[in-house]
Every structure is written in structure tokens, then in C-alpha cells.
Amino acid sequence: MLEEKKQRDLRMRMRSYVVILLCLVQCCWFSDAIVDPIDFLALQSIRKGLEDLPGSNFFGSWDFTADPCNFAGVFCDSDKVVALNLGDPRAGSPGLVGRIDPAIGKLSALTEFTIVPGRVFGALPESLFQLKNLRFLAISRNFIAGTLPANLGELRSLRTLDLSYNQLTGEIPRSIGTITELSNVILCHNRLTGSVPMFPFRSLNRLDLKHNNLTGPLIPDSLPPSLNYLSLSWNRLNGPVFRLLSRLDQLNYLDLSMNQFTGTIPTQIFSFPIVNLQLQRNLFTGPIQPVDQVAIPTVDLSYNRFSGPVSSMFSSVQNLYLNNNRFTGEVPNSLVDRLLAANIQTLYLQHNFLTGIEINPTAEIPLSSSLCLQYNCMVPPIQTPCPEKAGKQKTRPTEQCGEWRG
């Protein structure tokens, strides 16, 4: 009996060893697939802070009894999370609601973090800006509030920063200009204040700060000549921009509208590879005389204080807005010819001091084109529909035209 009991105990011990061995084998087998424990806990905290909006099922795959590297929007390299894209990326999807948990800072290998448009609110966690490997940060069209942390510059690897269409306040940290690899900065449609920081590095291609409350002048060497896209519209920026713009010869989009910029603009800007030039509603002055034919499809110089004759070099522009300035003299025949040939779609010349235009009163303006001449120092020889804001007066009062005719 004793011998039988010993054999029975031995068999039980052997079975226990086999179970333990199988467990060890399984652990070793899955060690490369299961996410790092710190990342695992961080993902759990992030999940607790966010929910699907009605109609969204993004978190349906987030079952923490399985490997998180297989979750929707989670991308791993070995056992570390390297990219976190939260929310259904399809256009029109409902998005997410909630807050970003500070545990995001625990994902030490993270290189990409995005959240689709939704109702994510609250401040950006300070810990987010400690992710040394982060290259792409995009959380647009949500309700992110608060200020941008001063340690933003610690994201030394950052290339794209898109926090547009949120409720951010305060100044843009000066440290952002120390990020040498930064290529795209998109902070438009927020409530940011202060001045535009300096971006000395030639890595910057896109800067979009429109629809904020930025103030002050632009330092001439504050932006690099590598810029392709610059939009600063709908702010309260002021001062001259001549020296700044002279350096930005790689621009293909420029919008400085709805500010208080002053002084002249460089002639060479009309030879830049720009497809859309928006300088309207500022305090720019001086004559505009491009050296060569302007190849920019849309040029809007309206609501400024530009003066002198209208240049024939604008005849190749498809949409030309020169209204509400102080232009004088006669409208160049080349503009009239191009308009009648339907090569110019929009020619707005109203509210200037122009004295004549050679156009047959019986001429028919193409249906695809718009011409407005009213409120100049002449009687418009042809009646064309104008925007309502142009008013009903066809001709400028004679007493206002004397000094411009002389």
C-alpha cells in the first residue's frame, strides 16, 4: 500500500510539472505577441476615458482578454505600441467622446497619435508632450481646450502637429520653433493669442494659424523660405510684410487676409508658384505693377489702399478682385478682351477711382464671367450685376474724383 501511494504521488507531481512546463512554453510562445505590461495598462486607462458616440462601434474590438496589438487603431512593433489612431477614420463617422487620459504618456515608443473628429474635450495631458519618439500628432475638430504646454518643444521628433478646430487658448509656445524636424503646423480655428513664433528651420512646409486671435507684427526672418503653404487670415496681425514675403519664393498658397498688415507688397510675389493669393481686407498701400504676366489663378487684393493704374499683367488671372482700393486711370484693354473671351471668370473693379473702360455697351458678358464697375469716376458703359455689398450708386461723387483725375 505504501509503495502504491508513493507511485500515485509521483504521478501527480509529474502531472503538475507538465502543467507548469506547458504554461512556461505558452508564455515563451506568446511573449513576442503580447503587448508590454506598461502599454497594456496605459491602453486600459485610455479606453476608460473615452467612449463611442452613438452610431460608432470603434471600441467593439477592444477586448482586454485578447492581445491589444490586434485592437482597432492599435499598431505594435514587437511588444510596444507605436501608433494609436482612435476612432473610425471614415469621413462622417460619429467619433468619440471623453477625455485623453494622462496614461498616454506611458506609451514610450509611440510615434503617431490621432483622434478622429468627435467630442473629445478637456486639456491635452502634459504627459503627452514627453513622448520623445512622437512624429505625428493630429487631434482636430474636437473640443480640446486649455493651453499648449511650454514643454511642447520636447517633442524633438515631431513632424506634423494638427490641433485645428478646437478651443485652445493662450500663446503658442516659443519652444515650438526649436523642433528641427517640424514640417506641418496646423493650429487654425482655435482661440490662440500672442504673436506668431519664429520657425527658423527649413523643414517647415505648412503653417496654418488662421481664425485665431494672434496679434503683433511678423519678424522678417521669422519664417523659412521652405514654406509652401501659409495662412494667417482672420487674426489681428499688423505691421509690414515686405521683407518677409520677399524670402518666401516657394509659396504655392498665401492667405494674409482679414488682418491689419501695412506697407507695400513685393512685386516678385506675383511670380511665385502660387495658385491662390489672398491679401484682402488689410491696410496695404502702394502701386501694383507685376513685371510679367501673372499666372496665379486667383488674386484677391480687395479692401486695401492700393493705388496707381491697374496693370495689364493681370489679364491672365482667372479671378481678379481689385475692388475697394484707390486704383486710377483706365481699365487695360487686355483685361476687357480676356473677359469677353470668357478667360476671366471674375473681374471686380468697383469702389475705386477708375476713369474709363473701352467696352461696347452692346457687348455680352459670358454667362460664366462676372464684371463689376460701379462706384468709380466714370459712368459704367455697360450694366452688369454686382454684389449687394457694392451698393446701388453707379458712379462716385464728382467731388471725390477731382484729385484722382489730376
FENKA-V166403 format. One record per residue. RES is the residue in one letter. SS is DSSP state (alpha for helix, beta for strand, coil for the rest). PHI is phi as a letter, one per 20 degrees, with the letter a starting at -180 (none if undefined). PSI is psi in degrees with one decimal (999 if undefined). Layout:
res=RES ss=SS phi=PHI psi=PSI
res=RES ss=SS phi=PHI psi=PSI
This chain:
res=M ss=coil phi=none psi=-41.6
res=L ss=alpha phi=f psi=-41.9
res=E ss=alpha phi=f psi=-38.9
res=E ss=alpha phi=f psi=-38.4
res=K ss=alpha phi=f psi=-38.7
res=K ss=alpha phi=f psi=-41.8
res=Q ss=alpha phi=f psi=-37.7
res=R ss=alpha phi=f psi=-42.4
res=D ss=alpha phi=f psi=-38.0
res=L ss=alpha phi=f psi=-42.6
res=R ss=alpha phi=f psi=-39.3
res=M ss=alpha phi=f psi=-40.0
res=R ss=alpha phi=f psi=-38.4
res=M ss=alpha phi=f psi=-41.9
res=R ss=alpha phi=f psi=-38.3
res=S ss=alpha phi=f psi=-41.7
res=Y ss=alpha phi=f psi=-39.1
res=V ss=alpha phi=f psi=-43.3
res=V ss=alpha phi=f psi=-46.8
res=I ss=alpha phi=f psi=-42.1
res=L ss=alpha phi=f psi=-42.4
res=L ss=alpha phi=f psi=-40.5
res=C ss=alpha phi=f psi=-43.2
res=L ss=alpha phi=f psi=-40.1
res=V ss=alpha phi=f psi=-43.7
res=Q ss=alpha phi=f psi=-42.6
res=C ss=alpha phi=f psi=-43.6
res=C ss=alpha phi=f psi=-37.6
res=W ss=alpha phi=f psi=-39.9
res=F ss=alpha phi=e psi=1.3
res=S ss=coil phi=f psi=-29.9
res=D ss=coil phi=e psi=-13.0
res=A ss=coil phi=d psi=-30.9
res=I ss=coil phi=e psi=134.9
res=V ss=coil phi=f psi=152.0
res=D ss=coil phi=g psi=137.0
res=P ss=alpha phi=g psi=-36.8
res=I ss=alpha phi=f psi=-42.4
res=D ss=alpha phi=f psi=-37.6
res=F ss=alpha phi=g psi=-47.6
res=L ss=alpha phi=f psi=-36.2
res=A ss=alpha phi=f psi=-43.3
res=L ss=alpha phi=f psi=-38.1
res=Q ss=alpha phi=f psi=-43.6
res=S ss=alpha phi=f psi=-41.3
res=I ss=alpha phi=f psi=-41.0
res=R ss=alpha phi=f psi=-37.9
res=K ss=alpha phi=f psi=-26.1
res=G ss=alpha phi=e psi=-10.7
res=L ss=beta phi=c psi=150.5
res=E ss=beta phi=c psi=157.7
res=D ss=beta phi=f psi=134.6
res=L ss=coil phi=f psi=157.0
res=P ss=coil phi=g psi=128.7
res=G ss=coil phi=n psi=-10.8
res=S ss=coil phi=d psi=142.7
res=N ss=coil phi=c psi=34.3
res=F ss=alpha phi=f psi=-42.8
res=F ss=alpha phi=e psi=8.1
res=G ss=alpha phi=f psi=-29.1
res=S ss=alpha phi=e psi=-1.6
res=W ss=coil phi=e psi=76.7
res=D ss=coil phi=d psi=108.0
res=F ss=coil phi=f psi=6.4
res=T ss=coil phi=e psi=-6.3
res=A ss=coil phi=d psi=177.6
res=D ss=coil phi=f psi=120.0
res=P ss=alpha phi=f psi=-20.2
res=C ss=alpha phi=f psi=-12.3
res=N ss=alpha phi=e psi=2.0
res=F ss=coil phi=f psi=153.2
res=A ss=coil phi=f psi=131.1
res=G ss=coil phi=n psi=-0.8
res=V ss=beta phi=d psi=126.9
res=F ss=beta phi=c psi=130.9
res=C ss=beta phi=d psi=153.9
res=D ss=beta phi=c psi=110.9
res=S ss=coil phi=m psi=-120.6
res=D ss=coil phi=d psi=13.4
res=K ss=beta phi=d psi=141.8
res=V ss=beta phi=f psi=122.6
res=V ss=beta phi=d psi=-18.7
res=A ss=beta phi=b psi=138.1
res=L ss=beta phi=c psi=107.2
res=N ss=beta phi=d psi=100.7
res=L ss=beta phi=e psi=124.4
res=G ss=coil phi=o psi=155.4
res=D ss=coil phi=f psi=119.4
res=P ss=coil phi=f psi=-8.0
res=R ss=coil phi=f psi=139.4
res=A ss=coil phi=f psi=135.4
res=G ss=coil phi=n psi=0.5
res=S ss=coil phi=f psi=152.1
res=P ss=coil phi=f psi=-28.3
res=G ss=coil phi=n psi=-164.5
res=L ss=beta phi=c psi=164.3
res=V ss=beta phi=c psi=148.5
res=G ss=beta phi=p psi=-159.7
res=R ss=coil phi=c psi=157.5
res=I ss=coil phi=e psi=118.2
res=D ss=coil phi=f psi=141.5
res=P ss=alpha phi=g psi=-16.3
res=A ss=alpha phi=f psi=-12.6
res=I ss=alpha phi=g psi=-30.5
res=G ss=alpha phi=f psi=-11.1
res=K ss=alpha phi=e psi=-15.6
res=L ss=coil phi=e psi=76.8
res=S ss=coil phi=f psi=-22.1
res=A ss=coil phi=e psi=5.6
res=L ss=coil phi=f psi=127.5
res=T ss=coil phi=d psi=-16.6
res=E ss=beta phi=b psi=129.9
res=F ss=beta phi=c psi=119.0
res=T ss=beta phi=c psi=151.2
res=I ss=beta phi=c psi=129.7
res=V ss=coil phi=f psi=162.0
res=P ss=coil phi=g psi=134.9
res=G ss=coil phi=a psi=-139.2
res=R ss=beta phi=c psi=40.9
res=V ss=beta phi=f psi=128.5
res=F ss=beta phi=c psi=-177.6
res=G ss=beta phi=n psi=177.7
res=A ss=beta phi=e psi=156.9
res=L ss=coil phi=f psi=129.5
res=P ss=coil phi=f psi=138.0
res=E ss=alpha phi=g psi=-33.5
res=S ss=alpha phi=f psi=-25.7
res=L ss=alpha phi=f psi=-33.0
res=F ss=alpha phi=e psi=15.9
res=Q ss=alpha phi=d psi=3.8
res=L ss=coil phi=e psi=95.9
res=K ss=coil phi=f psi=-22.3
res=N ss=coil phi=e psi=-0.3
res=L ss=coil phi=f psi=123.9
res=R ss=coil phi=d psi=-26.1
res=F ss=beta phi=c psi=117.2
res=L ss=beta phi=c psi=113.9
res=A ss=beta phi=c psi=108.9
res=I ss=beta phi=c psi=83.1
res=S ss=coil phi=d psi=160.3
res=R ss=coil phi=l psi=50.5
res=N ss=coil phi=c psi=-151.2
res=F ss=beta phi=c psi=36.9
res=I ss=beta phi=f psi=129.0
res=A ss=beta phi=c psi=-173.5
res=G ss=beta phi=n psi=-168.8
res=T ss=beta phi=d psi=162.0
res=L ss=coil phi=f psi=124.9
res=P ss=coil phi=g psi=147.8
res=A ss=alpha phi=f psi=-24.7
res=N ss=alpha phi=e psi=19.0
res=L ss=alpha phi=g psi=-35.2
res=G ss=alpha phi=f psi=-11.0
res=E ss=alpha phi=f psi=-12.3
res=L ss=coil phi=e psi=72.8
res=R ss=coil phi=f psi=-22.0
res=S ss=coil phi=e psi=-0.9
res=L ss=coil phi=f psi=133.7
res=R ss=coil phi=d psi=-34.4
res=T ss=beta phi=c psi=127.3
res=L ss=beta phi=c psi=111.4
res=D ss=beta phi=c psi=102.6
res=L ss=coil phi=c psi=33.6
res=S ss=coil phi=f psi=158.2
res=Y ss=coil phi=l psi=55.0
res=N ss=coil phi=c psi=-154.5
res=Q ss=beta phi=c psi=36.3
res=L ss=beta phi=f psi=142.9
res=T ss=beta phi=c psi=177.7
res=G ss=beta phi=n psi=-174.7
res=E ss=beta phi=e psi=156.9
res=I ss=coil phi=f psi=120.3
res=P ss=coil phi=g psi=135.9
res=R ss=alpha phi=f psi=-26.2
res=S ss=alpha phi=f psi=-16.2
res=I ss=alpha phi=f psi=-29.2
res=G ss=alpha phi=f psi=-5.6
res=T ss=alpha phi=e psi=-2.8
res=I ss=coil phi=e psi=106.7
res=T ss=coil phi=f psi=-26.4
res=E ss=coil phi=e psi=-0.5
res=L ss=coil phi=f psi=124.2
res=S ss=coil phi=d psi=-37.7
res=N ss=beta phi=c psi=123.3
res=V ss=beta phi=c psi=112.5
res=I ss=beta phi=c psi=99.7
res=L ss=coil phi=c psi=23.8
res=C ss=coil phi=f psi=160.1
res=H ss=coil phi=l psi=57.0
res=N ss=coil phi=c psi=-157.2
res=R ss=beta phi=c psi=37.5
res=L ss=beta phi=f psi=146.6
res=T ss=beta phi=c psi=-178.7
res=G ss=beta phi=n psi=-165.9
res=S ss=coil phi=e psi=170.2
res=V ss=coil phi=f psi=123.4
res=P ss=coil phi=f psi=167.1
res=M ss=coil phi=e psi=139.3
res=F ss=coil phi=c psi=87.9
res=P ss=coil phi=f psi=-14.6
res=F ss=coil phi=e psi=142.8
res=R ss=coil phi=f psi=10.4
res=S ss=coil phi=f psi=-20.4
res=L ss=coil phi=f psi=123.4
res=N ss=coil phi=d psi=-33.6
res=R ss=beta phi=c psi=128.1
res=L ss=beta phi=c psi=113.6
res=D ss=beta phi=c psi=105.4
res=L ss=coil phi=c psi=19.8
res=K ss=coil phi=f psi=158.8
res=H ss=coil phi=l psi=59.1
res=N ss=coil phi=c psi=-161.9
res=N ss=beta phi=c psi=39.7
res=L ss=beta phi=f psi=145.8
res=T ss=beta phi=c psi=171.9
res=G ss=beta phi=n psi=173.4
res=P ss=coil phi=e psi=168.8
res=L ss=coil phi=d psi=125.1
res=I ss=coil phi=f psi=133.3
res=P ss=coil phi=g psi=-37.5
res=D ss=coil phi=d psi=26.7
res=S ss=coil phi=f psi=-19.5
res=L ss=coil phi=c psi=144.1
res=P ss=coil phi=e psi=153.0
res=P ss=coil phi=f psi=-4.8
res=S ss=coil phi=f psi=-10.5
res=L ss=coil phi=g psi=131.2
res=N ss=coil phi=d psi=-32.3
res=Y ss=beta phi=c psi=124.4
res=L ss=beta phi=c psi=118.7
res=S ss=beta phi=c psi=116.6
res=L ss=coil phi=c psi=17.9
res=S ss=coil phi=f psi=161.1
res=W ss=coil phi=l psi=49.9
res=N ss=coil phi=c psi=-162.9
res=R ss=beta phi=c psi=38.8
res=L ss=beta phi=f psi=151.8
res=N ss=beta phi=b psi=-178.0
res=G ss=beta phi=n psi=175.9
res=P ss=beta phi=f psi=155.5
res=V ss=coil phi=c psi=7.1
res=F ss=alpha phi=g psi=-54.1
res=R ss=alpha phi=f psi=-36.4
res=L ss=alpha phi=f psi=-51.1
res=L ss=alpha phi=f psi=-30.6
res=S ss=alpha phi=g psi=-25.8
res=R ss=alpha phi=e psi=-16.5
res=L ss=coil phi=e psi=61.7
res=D ss=coil phi=e psi=5.6
res=Q ss=coil phi=d psi=3.2
res=L ss=coil phi=f psi=135.0
res=N ss=coil phi=d psi=-3.6
res=Y ss=beta phi=b psi=130.0
res=L ss=beta phi=b psi=122.4
res=D ss=beta phi=c psi=106.3
res=L ss=coil phi=d psi=15.9
res=S ss=coil phi=f psi=162.4
res=M ss=coil phi=l psi=46.0
res=N ss=coil phi=c psi=-158.5
res=Q ss=beta phi=c psi=36.9
res=F ss=beta phi=f psi=148.1
res=T ss=beta phi=c psi=175.6
res=G ss=beta phi=n psi=-169.8
res=T ss=coil phi=e psi=168.3
res=I ss=coil phi=d psi=148.3
res=P ss=coil phi=f psi=137.5
res=T ss=alpha phi=f psi=-35.6
res=Q ss=alpha phi=f psi=-12.9
res=I ss=alpha phi=f psi=-26.9
res=F ss=alpha phi=f psi=-5.9
res=S ss=alpha phi=d psi=-1.0
res=F ss=coil phi=f psi=157.1
res=P ss=coil phi=f psi=48.9
res=I ss=coil phi=e psi=139.8
res=V ss=coil phi=d psi=-16.4
res=N ss=beta phi=b psi=116.8
res=L ss=beta phi=d psi=112.4
res=Q ss=beta phi=d psi=105.1
res=L ss=coil phi=c psi=12.3
res=Q ss=coil phi=f psi=157.6
res=R ss=coil phi=l psi=57.5
res=N ss=coil phi=c psi=-159.0
res=L ss=beta phi=c psi=33.4
res=F ss=beta phi=f psi=147.3
res=T ss=beta phi=c psi=177.2
res=G ss=beta phi=n psi=168.0
res=P ss=beta phi=f psi=159.8
res=I ss=coil phi=c psi=105.6
res=Q ss=coil phi=c psi=82.4
res=P ss=coil phi=g psi=147.5
res=V ss=coil phi=f psi=-38.7
res=D ss=coil phi=c psi=172.1
res=Q ss=coil phi=g psi=133.8
res=V ss=coil phi=e psi=122.6
res=A ss=coil phi=e psi=8.3
res=I ss=coil phi=f psi=123.6
res=P ss=coil phi=f psi=-41.4
res=T ss=beta phi=c psi=124.6
res=V ss=beta phi=c psi=118.3
res=D ss=beta phi=c psi=107.0
res=L ss=coil phi=d psi=15.5
res=S ss=coil phi=f psi=159.6
res=Y ss=coil phi=l psi=53.4
res=N ss=coil phi=c psi=-155.1
res=R ss=beta phi=c psi=31.6
res=F ss=beta phi=f psi=148.9
res=S ss=beta phi=c psi=-177.9
res=G ss=beta phi=n psi=-177.2
res=P ss=beta phi=f psi=157.1
res=V ss=coil phi=f psi=127.4
res=S ss=coil phi=f psi=138.6
res=S ss=alpha phi=f psi=-13.9
res=M ss=alpha phi=f psi=-10.6
res=F ss=alpha phi=e psi=1.1
res=S ss=alpha phi=f psi=-17.0
res=S ss=alpha phi=e psi=-0.3
res=V ss=coil phi=f psi=137.7
res=Q ss=coil phi=e psi=-39.0
res=N ss=beta phi=c psi=108.9
res=L ss=beta phi=c psi=118.5
res=Y ss=beta phi=d psi=103.3
res=L ss=coil phi=d psi=7.9
res=N ss=coil phi=f psi=157.9
res=N ss=coil phi=l psi=54.2
res=N ss=coil phi=c psi=-151.9
res=R ss=beta phi=c psi=34.8
res=F ss=beta phi=f psi=145.2
res=T ss=beta phi=c psi=175.3
res=G ss=beta phi=n psi=-165.6
res=E ss=beta phi=e psi=152.1
res=V ss=coil phi=f psi=128.0
res=P ss=coil phi=g psi=139.7
res=N ss=alpha phi=f psi=-30.2
res=S ss=alpha phi=f psi=-33.7
res=L ss=alpha phi=f psi=-39.8
res=V ss=alpha phi=f psi=-45.7
res=D ss=alpha phi=f psi=-44.5
res=R ss=alpha phi=f psi=-35.2
res=L ss=alpha phi=f psi=-47.7
res=L ss=alpha phi=f psi=-23.3
res=A ss=coil phi=e psi=5.4
res=A ss=coil phi=m psi=20.1
res=N ss=coil phi=e psi=-20.7
res=I ss=coil phi=d psi=123.9
res=Q ss=coil phi=e psi=-37.1
res=T ss=beta phi=c psi=126.1
res=L ss=beta phi=c psi=97.6
res=Y ss=beta phi=d psi=115.9
res=L ss=coil phi=c psi=7.3
res=Q ss=coil phi=f psi=157.4
res=H ss=coil phi=l psi=53.4
res=N ss=coil phi=c psi=-157.2
res=F ss=beta phi=c psi=34.9
res=L ss=beta phi=f psi=143.6
res=T ss=beta phi=d psi=-5.4
res=G ss=beta phi=a psi=160.7
res=I ss=coil phi=b psi=131.5
res=E ss=coil phi=e psi=99.2
res=I ss=coil phi=b psi=133.5
res=N ss=coil phi=f psi=128.4
res=P ss=coil phi=g psi=-20.7
res=T ss=coil phi=e psi=0.7
res=A ss=coil phi=f psi=145.2
res=E ss=coil phi=d psi=120.5
res=I ss=coil phi=f psi=128.8
res=P ss=coil phi=g psi=145.3
res=L ss=coil phi=f psi=-27.0
res=S ss=coil phi=e psi=-1.2
res=S ss=coil phi=d psi=154.3
res=S ss=beta phi=c psi=133.6
res=L ss=beta phi=c psi=132.7
res=C ss=beta phi=c psi=125.5
res=L ss=coil phi=c psi=-6.4
res=Q ss=coil phi=f psi=159.5
res=Y ss=coil phi=m psi=53.0
res=N ss=beta phi=c psi=-176.5
res=C ss=coil phi=e psi=47.8
res=M ss=coil phi=a psi=161.6
res=V ss=coil phi=e psi=118.7
res=P ss=coil phi=g psi=122.6
res=P ss=coil phi=f psi=-11.5
res=I ss=coil phi=c psi=137.0
res=Q ss=coil phi=e psi=120.9
res=T ss=coil phi=c psi=150.8
res=P ss=coil phi=f psi=135.1
res=C ss=coil phi=d psi=162.8
res=P ss=coil phi=f psi=148.8
res=E ss=alpha phi=g psi=-35.9
res=K ss=alpha phi=f psi=-13.4
res=A ss=alpha phi=f psi=-14.2
res=G ss=coil phi=n psi=-177.4
res=K ss=coil phi=d psi=-13.8
res=Q ss=coil phi=f psi=126.3
res=K ss=coil phi=e psi=-31.4
res=T ss=beta phi=c psi=144.5
res=R ss=coil phi=f psi=142.0
res=P ss=coil phi=g psi=140.7
res=T ss=alpha phi=g psi=-39.2
res=E ss=alpha phi=f psi=-20.0
res=Q ss=alpha phi=e psi=-10.9
res=C ss=coil phi=d psi=-13.4
res=G ss=alpha phi=g psi=-54.0
res=E ss=alpha phi=f psi=-26.8
res=W ss=alpha phi=e psi=-23.0
res=R ss=alpha phi=e psi=-27.6
res=G ss=coil phi=f psi=999
